[in-house]
Amino acid sequence: MTHRVRGVIARGKGAPVEVTTILVPDPGPGEALVKIQACGVCHTDLHYREGGINDEFPFLLGHEAAGVVESVGAGVTSVAPGDFVVLNWRAVCGNCRACRRGRPWYCFATHNAAQSMTLEDGTPLSPALGIGAFAEKTLVAAGQCTKVDPAASPAAAGLLGCGVMAGLGAALNTGNVGRGDSVAVIGCGGVGNAAVAGARLAGASRIIAVDLDDRKLEWARGLGATHTVNGGTQDVVKAIQELTGGNGADVVIEAVGRPETYRQAFYARDLAGTVVLVGVPTPEMKLELPLLDVFGRGGALKSSWYGDCLPERDFPPLIDLYLQGRLDLDAFVSETIALDGVEEAFGRMERGEVLRSVVQF
């Protein structure tokens, strides 16, 4: 059986997205058909539209989603019809060299659905991050479905599928923030503010939020920042050092992805501190640092991809913390929109007016 549903596609580089009919096949072996309930509008979707990921147009956009499993293919035992799931793009293989070494968050052969979703004329679609969830239904590998407590709001839960998990994981997993640590977060959009929330969960004693936009700094305050620094009016490195006894922060999380902000992070950490890069740079960006400073400052320089998360390990307990009132995922949902509002939501996202717009079905 083929399912005719509405979905948001990008036909060509820079062209406005459009809502159109797409065809979704029944799941084959190892696959699951998911009825989408909510999907966040993420910067990665905009990167796809702009050709910043690859040129495999047309794309079926959307990947930060939650929904209900409608049916599964042969051999699927991890989820069943009726399960409430958060979709993820790191369905680990279990067999590659990273998985065999006990580091599955670096898996080099993650699973996606084998079958293609298509336009009505048969043109195959490239689903964003192997998901394609700006659609009423989508087809994914069963391992991309992580079962969580159905009491959670789909709009909030789905954000763990990408941006919020990236920020939380940058603090909890990659940065290994501990009780009493000082933490600085440079860039307080959705990912950066999730890092603020993660540092708070970890028990950091001082959480310094840095941004150019006072509105974003106020959001950071609400999510756990103890201090804020406006990088447009203050020397970021000096301000962080002054707030940490002259030493610099134990962990500095760079959530912008630019050379100038990475340099700030590098020099704003304590001598044996950790820098975590979770902001995504563009291919042409270059970083220059005195090698003696890299050597002399010690500590660690890390990159965090998807928050070094394992969805089956991390999503369920984070949803439990949300339901206990200890992790305010609802605070990241700035607005809910219809499927035909994605293009306008991209504009609000670029202007920094929202943490997340969420398509609600």
ROROLO-994488 format. One record per residue (C-alpha): residue in three letters; x, y, z. Coordinates in steps of 0.1 Angstrom, whole numbers, plus 5000, padded with zeros to 4 digits. Layout:
<r 'ALA' <X Y Z>> ...
% end
This chain:
<r 'MET' <5000 5000 5000>> <r 'THR' <5012 5035 4992>> <r 'HIS' <5002 5064 5014>> <r 'ARG' <4994 5098 4999>> <r 'VAL' <5003 5125 5023>> <r 'ARG' <5012 5162 5024>> <r 'GLY' <5048 5171 5029>> <r 'VAL' <5072 5201 5026>> <r 'ILE' <5099 5199 5000>> <r 'ALA' <5127 5220 4987>> <r 'ARG' <5130 5216 4949>> <r 'GLY' <5161 5236 4943>> <r 'LYS' <5188 5256 4959>> <r 'GLY' <5174 5287 4976>> <r 'ALA' <5139 5282 4962>> <r 'PRO' <5111 5287 4987>> <r 'VAL' <5098 5255 5001>> <r 'GLU' <5064 5242 4991>> <r 'VAL' <5037 5218 5004>> <r 'THR' <5029 5191 4980>> <r 'THR' <5017 5155 4978>> <r 'ILE' <5042 5128 4985>> <r 'LEU' <5040 5090 4983>> <r 'VAL' <5051 5070 5012>> <r 'PRO' <5054 5031 5009>> <r 'ASP' <5045 5006 5035>> <r 'PRO' <5075 4996 5056>> <r 'GLY' <5097 4969 5044>> <r 'PRO' <5121 4948 5065>> <r 'GLY' <5137 4968 5093>> <r 'GLU' <5115 4999 5086>> <r 'ALA' <5087 5017 5104>> <r 'LEU' <5059 5040 5092>> <r 'VAL' <5054 5069 5116>> <r 'LYS' <5024 5093 5118>> <r 'ILE' <5040 5126 5126>> <r 'GLN' <5025 5147 5154>> <r 'ALA' <5050 5175 5156>> <r 'CYS' <5083 5186 5140>> <r 'GLY' <5106 5214 5149>> <r 'VAL' <5120 5239 5123>> <r 'CYS' <5157 5235 5126>> <r 'HIS' <5186 5254 5110>> <r 'THR' <5197 5221 5094>> <r 'ASP' <5165 5221 5073>> <r 'LEU' <5174 5256 5060>> <r 'HIS' <5210 5244 5052>> <r 'TYR' <5194 5217 5031>> <r 'ARG' <5172 5242 5013>> <r 'GLU' <5203 5264 5006>> <r 'GLY' <5223 5235 4993>> <r 'GLY' <5247 5236 5022>> <r 'ILE' <5245 5198 5029>> <r 'ASN' <5245 5184 4994>> <r 'ASP' <5228 5189 4961>> <r 'GLU' <5205 5158 4961>> <r 'PHE' <5173 5178 4954>> <r 'PRO' <5144 5175 4959>> <r 'PHE' <5146 5172 4996>> <r 'LEU' <5118 5162 5019>> <r 'LEU' <5125 5185 5049>> <r 'GLY' <5120 5181 5086>> <r 'HIS' <5138 5158 5111>> <r 'GLU' <5132 5170 5147>> <r 'ALA' <5100 5151 5153>> <r 'ALA' <5078 5129 5174>> <r 'GLY' <5049 5108 5164>> <r 'VAL' <5032 5074 5167>> <r 'VAL' <5043 5042 5149>> <r 'GLU' <5016 5032 5125>> <r 'SER' <5031 5000 5111>> <r 'VAL' <5064 4981 5110>> <r 'GLY' <5081 4958 5086>> <r 'ALA' <5094 4923 5089>> <r 'GLY' <5120 4917 5116>> <r 'VAL' <5112 4948 5137>> <r 'THR' <5110 4941 5174>> <r 'SER' <5122 4974 5190>> <r 'VAL' <5089 4992 5183>> <r 'ALA' <5054 4983 5176>> <r 'PRO' <5023 5000 5162>> <r 'GLY' <5009 5025 5187>> <r 'ASP' <5042 5033 5203>> <r 'PHE' <5050 5070 5209>> <r 'VAL' <5084 5077 5195>> <r 'VAL' <5110 5105 5190>> <r 'LEU' <5128 5102 5157>> <r 'ASN' <5165 5103 5156>> <r 'TRP' <5192 5104 5129>> <r 'ARG' <5218 5082 5147>> <r 'ALA' <5204 5047 5144>> <r 'VAL' <5236 5030 5151>> <r 'CYS' <5247 4999 5132>> <r 'GLY' <5264 4980 5160>> <r 'ASN' <5291 4966 5136>> <r 'CYS' <5313 4994 5124>> <r 'ARG' <5347 5001 5140>> <r 'ALA' <5333 5028 5163>> <r 'CYS' <5305 5006 5176>> <r 'ARG' <5329 4977 5181>> <r 'ARG' <5351 4999 5202>> <r 'GLY' <5323 5009 5225>> <r 'ARG' <5318 5043 5210>> <r 'PRO' <5285 5040 5191>> <r 'TRP' <5278 5077 5192>> <r 'TYR' <5305 5079 5165>> <r 'CYS' <5288 5052 5144>> <r 'PHE' <5300 5054 5108>> <r 'ALA' <5272 5034 5092>> <r 'THR' <5239 5046 5107>> <r 'HIS' <5207 5031 5094>> <r 'ASN' <5181 5048 5072>> <r 'ALA' <5150 5034 5054>> <r 'ALA' <5159 5014 5023>> <r 'GLN' <5128 5024 5003>> <r 'SER' <5123 5058 4988>> <r 'MET' <5095 5083 4994>> <r 'THR' <5086 5100 4961>> <r 'LEU' <5067 5127 4944>> <r 'GLU' <5035 5117 4925>> <r 'ASP' <5055 5115 4893>> <r 'GLY' <5079 5090 4908>> <r 'THR' <5108 5114 4915>> <r 'PRO' <5126 5101 4946>> <r 'LEU' <5129 5124 4975>> <r 'SER' <5160 5129 4997>> <r 'PRO' <5147 5130 5033>> <r 'ALA' <5165 5154 5056>> <r 'LEU' <5189 5135 5078>> <r 'GLY' <5173 5103 5066>> <r 'ILE' <5139 5113 5082>> <r 'GLY' <5118 5138 5063>> <r 'ALA' <5093 5147 5089>> <r 'PHE' <5076 5178 5076>> <r 'ALA' <5050 5153 5064>> <r 'GLU' <5019 5137 5078>> <r 'LYS' <5036 5103 5076>> <r 'THR' <5072 5093 5070>> <r 'LEU' <5092 5061 5065>> <r 'VAL' <5123 5055 5086>> <r 'ALA' <5146 5027 5097>> <r 'ALA' <5131 5012 5129>> <r 'GLY' <5162 5021 5148>> <r 'GLN' <5155 5058 5141>> <r 'CYS' <5124 5054 5164>> <r 'THR' <5131 5058 5201>> <r 'LYS' <5101 5049 5223>> <r 'VAL' <5094 5074 5251>> <r 'ASP' <5066 5081 5276>> <r 'PRO' <5035 5090 5257>> <r 'ALA' <5025 5115 5284>> <r 'ALA' <5050 5140 5269>> <r 'SER' <5039 5168 5246>> <r 'PRO' <5049 5158 5210>> <r 'ALA' <5059 5194 5203>> <r 'ALA' <5084 5194 5232>> <r 'ALA' <5095 5157 5229>> <r 'GLY' <5103 5160 5192>> <r 'LEU' <5130 5187 5199>> <r 'LEU' <5152 5160 5215>> <r 'GLY' <5155 5146 5179>> <r 'CYS' <5181 5172 5170>> <r 'GLY' <5188 5207 5184>> <r 'VAL' <5179 5204 5220>> <r 'MET' <5197 5171 5223>> <r 'ALA' <5227 5186 5206>> <r 'GLY' <5229 5213 5233>> <r 'LEU' <5221 5191 5263>> <r 'GLY' <5246 5165 5251>> <r 'ALA' <5273 5191 5245>> <r 'ALA' <5271 5198 5283>> <r 'LEU' <5263 5164 5297>> <r 'ASN' <5281 5141 5274>> <r 'THR' <5309 5159 5255>> <r 'GLY' <5317 5185 5281>> <r 'ASN' <5311 5162 5310>> <r 'VAL' <5300 5191 5332>> <r 'GLY' <5300 5181 5368>> <r 'ARG' <5287 5195 5401>> <r 'GLY' <5302 5228 5410>> <r 'ASP' <5318 5234 5376>> <r 'SER' <5317 5268 5360>> <r 'VAL' <5303 5268 5324>> <r 'ALA' <5302 5295 5297>> <r 'VAL' <5279 5291 5267>> <r 'ILE' <5287 5313 5237>> <r 'GLY' <5256 5317 5214>> <r 'CYS' <5222 5313 5230>> <r 'GLY' <5199 5301 5202>> <r 'GLY' <5181 5268 5206>> <r 'VAL' <5212 5247 5208>> <r 'GLY' <5231 5271 5231>> <r 'ASN' <5202 5275 5255>> <r 'ALA' <5198 5237 5256>> <r 'ALA' <5235 5236 5267>> <r 'VAL' <5226 5261 5294>> <r 'ALA' <5198 5238 5305>> <r 'GLY' <5222 5208 5304>> <r 'ALA' <5247 5226 5326>> <r 'ARG' <5220 5233 5351>> <r 'LEU' <5209 5197 5351>> <r 'ALA' <5245 5187 5357>> <r 'GLY' <5248 5209 5388>> <r 'ALA' <5271 5236 5375>> <r 'SER' <5276 5263 5401>> <r 'ARG' <5281 5292 5376>> <r 'ILE' <5265 5293 5341>> <r 'ILE' <5275 5323 5320>> <r 'ALA' <5254 5329 5289>> <r 'VAL' <5270 5350 5261>> <r 'ASP' <5251 5364 5231>> <r 'LEU' <5247 5397 5211>> <r 'ASP' <5209 5397 5216>> <r 'ASP' <5195 5406 5251>> <r 'ARG' <5163 5387 5242>> <r 'LYS' <5182 5355 5239>> <r 'LEU' <5201 5362 5271>> <r 'GLU' <5168 5366 5289>> <r 'TRP' <5157 5332 5275>> <r 'ALA' <5190 5318 5289>> <r 'ARG' <5183 5332 5323>> <r 'GLY' <5150 5314 5323>> <r 'LEU' <5167 5281 5315>> <r 'GLY' <5193 5283 5342>> <r 'ALA' <5220 5309 5334>> <r 'THR' <5233 5326 5365>> <r 'HIS' <5251 5354 5346>> <r 'THR' <5248 5369 5311>> <r 'VAL' <5273 5387 5289>> <r 'ASN' <5264 5408 5259>> <r 'GLY' <5292 5403 5234>> <r 'GLY' <5283 5434 5216>> <r 'THR' <5291 5457 5245>> <r 'GLN' <5315 5436 5266>> <r 'ASP' <5348 5419 5261>> <r 'VAL' <5337 5383 5263>> <r 'VAL' <5369 5367 5274>> <r 'LYS' <5375 5393 5301>> <r 'ALA' <5340 5391 5313>> <r 'ILE' <5340 5354 5317>> <r 'GLN' <5374 5355 5335>> <r 'GLU' <5361 5381 5359>> <r 'LEU' <5331 5360 5367>> <r 'THR' <5353 5330 5374>> <r 'GLY' <5378 5344 5398>> <r 'GLY' <5402 5354 5370>> <r 'ASN' <5407 5318 5359>> <r 'GLY' <5382 5312 5331>> <r 'ALA' <5354 5286 5329>> <r 'ASP' <5359 5249 5335>> <r 'VAL' <5339 5242 5303>> <r 'VAL' <5332 5266 5275>> <r 'ILE' <5306 5256 5249>> <r 'GLU' <5307 5273 5216>> <r 'ALA' <5273 5272 5200>> <r 'VAL' <5278 5296 5171>> <r 'GLY' <5303 5279 5148>> <r 'ARG' <5325 5309 5139>> <r 'PRO' <5363 5314 5141>> <r 'GLU' <5360 5345 5162>> <r 'THR' <5337 5330 5188>> <r 'TYR' <5358 5298 5189>> <r 'ARG' <5388 5320 5198>> <r 'GLN' <5368 5336 5225>> <r 'ALA' <5359 5301 5239>> <r 'PHE' <5395 5290 5237>> <r 'TYR' <5408 5319 5257>> <r 'ALA' <5379 5321 5281>> <r 'ARG' <5384 5286 5295>> <r 'ASP' <5405 5277 5325>> <r 'LEU' <5441 5265 5318>> <r 'ALA' <5430 5229 5321>> <r 'GLY' <5395 5235 5310>> <r 'THR' <5375 5221 5281>> <r 'VAL' <5362 5238 5249>> <r 'VAL' <5332 5221 5232>> <r 'LEU' <5324 5231 5196>> <r 'VAL' <5287 5224 5189>> <r 'GLY' <5280 5253 5166>> <r 'VAL' <5283 5242 5129>> <r 'PRO' <5308 5261 5108>> <r 'THR' <5306 5265 5070>> <r 'PRO' <5332 5248 5048>> <r 'GLU' <5352 5280 5040>> <r 'MET' <5359 5290 5076>> <r 'LYS' <5394 5287 5089>> <r 'LEU' <5408 5289 5125>> <r 'GLU' <5442 5302 5134>> <r 'LEU' <5456 5298 5169>> <r 'PRO' <5492 5301 5182>> <r 'LEU' <5503 5265 5185>> <r 'LEU' <5522 5274 5217>> <r 'ASP' <5489 5285 5232>> <r 'VAL' <5473 5252 5223>> <r 'PHE' <5502 5233 5239>> <r 'GLY' <5505 5256 5269>> <r 'ARG' <5469 5257 5280>> <r 'GLY' <5464 5220 5283>> <r 'GLY' <5429 5208 5288>> <r 'ALA' <5408 5195 5259>> <r 'LEU' <5394 5208 5226>> <r 'LYS' <5363 5187 5216>> <r 'SER' <5337 5187 5189>> <r 'SER' <5301 5175 5198>> <r 'TRP' <5280 5160 5171>> <r 'TYR' <5244 5154 5181>> <r 'GLY' <5256 5159 5217>> <r 'ASP' <5275 5125 5215>> <r 'CYS' <5241 5110 5223>> <r 'LEU' <5227 5075 5221>> <r 'PRO' <5190 5080 5215>> <r 'GLU' <5179 5048 5233>> <r 'ARG' <5201 5057 5263>> <r 'ASP' <5194 5094 5265>> <r 'PHE' <5159 5102 5252>> <r 'PRO' <5138 5082 5277>> <r 'PRO' <5154 5096 5309>> <r 'LEU' <5154 5131 5295>> <r 'ILE' <5117 5128 5288>> <r 'ASP' <5113 5115 5324>> <r 'LEU' <5131 5146 5337>> <r 'TYR' <5107 5167 5315>> <r 'LEU' <5077 5150 5330>> <r 'GLN' <5091 5155 5365>> <r 'GLY' <5094 5193 5358>> <r 'ARG' <5132 5192 5360>> <r 'LEU' <5138 5199 5323>> <r 'ASP' <5117 5226 5307>> <r 'LEU' <5114 5214 5271>> <r 'ASP' <5082 5235 5267>> <r 'ALA' <5103 5267 5270>> <r 'PHE' <5120 5259 5237>> <r 'VAL' <5086 5259 5218>> <r 'SER' <5082 5295 5208>> <r 'GLU' <5053 5289 5186>> <r 'THR' <5033 5261 5169>> <r 'ILE' <5025 5265 5132>> <r 'ALA' <5008 5247 5104>> <r 'LEU' <5026 5227 5077>> <r 'ASP' <5023 5256 5052>> <r 'GLY' <5041 5280 5076>> <r 'VAL' <5076 5265 5073>> <r 'GLU' <5090 5291 5049>> <r 'GLU' <5079 5320 5071>> <r 'ALA' <5093 5302 5101>> <r 'PHE' <5127 5300 5085>> <r 'GLY' <5127 5338 5084>> <r 'ARG' <5118 5342 5120>> <r 'MET' <5145 5317 5129>> <r 'GLU' <5172 5336 5109>> <r 'ARG' <5161 5369 5126>> <r 'GLY' <5165 5353 5160>> <r 'GLU' <5129 5358 5170>> <r 'VAL' <5122 5322 5181>> <r 'LEU' <5140 5294 5199>> <r 'ARG' <5119 5269 5179>> <r 'SER' <5089 5270 5156>> <r 'VAL' <5072 5236 5157>> <r 'VAL' <5049 5223 5130>> <r 'GLN' <5019 5206 5147>> <r 'PHE' <4998 5181 5128>> 
% end
